[in-house]
Amino acid sequence: MEFLPRNKHTRRNVLIGAAAFTAGILAGGLGSYAYEHRPNDSPLKPEHGEAQSHLVIEWLPDTVKRWRSQLEKYGAMYEVDPNLLAIMMTVESGGDPNASSGVAEGLMQITKGTGGDIAQKYVHDKRSSFDLKDPDTSIEFGAAYVRFLISEFGNIDQAPTWDETVSLVAAGYNGGPGGAMAYRDHKWEGLEGYARETLNYTRYVRVMWQERHDPLSFTYYYWRDVAGGKRLVDDAEKYKQS
């Protein structure tokens, strides 16, 4: 996650392209799961708690599933659906804690500058030092920042599927709050560089979210096999947990 143009970084280029493919899918809203709403707040909180508490996506790569316990732990801590965190991890790093774009690092691809903000503003236990390649740190920081974005851009009108909230969170995570506002206000036309990447990133996350209860995700396989995400997953497979 970073707020600067990243076109020059090969690792991040897997997010670019396939806009026409995903645009057609986004026209049809999927999902029939009811979500409850808490006044003045909008956690991605299923009515019966199933998807908030557990990672249920079958088609995730094993390199992401191996972080199940941390995704569920920090998802519960920050009231973020761990399935959303897992989808974002997939597109960000493929599940490789050593992933680096040259600007962002770790499982959730957070920049040092943004990590500093998260450490001081959004995590429950504030801290002055942190290691973005530490899996627990990366996942907690990602969950804390997603929670902030949900609070900023989610509202009850986006229930019951929260598809719009997911789009805004993804746009904010990749392009900063300004990216989320541009997405919300339909001001993408004419924006340079990172905005096109943010739009494509947002589409991948949203459509994978819509397909989270399906036995497979065509969008995930497209991202992996056509858009170049396989390189991230292959690198992640080389990592050995201690």
Secondary structure, DSSP 8 states (H G I E B T S, - for coil): --SS--TT-GGGGGGSS-HHHHHHHHTS------B---TT-----BTTSHHHHS---SSS-HHHHTTHHHHHHHHHHTT--HHHHHHHHHHHHTT-TT-B-SSEETTTTEEHHHHHHHHHHTSSS--S---TTSHHHHHHHHHHHHHHHHHHH--GGGTTT-HHHHHHHHHHHHHHHHHHHHHHTT--TT--THHHHHHHHHHHHHHHHHTTTSSS-HHHHHHHHTSSTHHHHHHHHT----
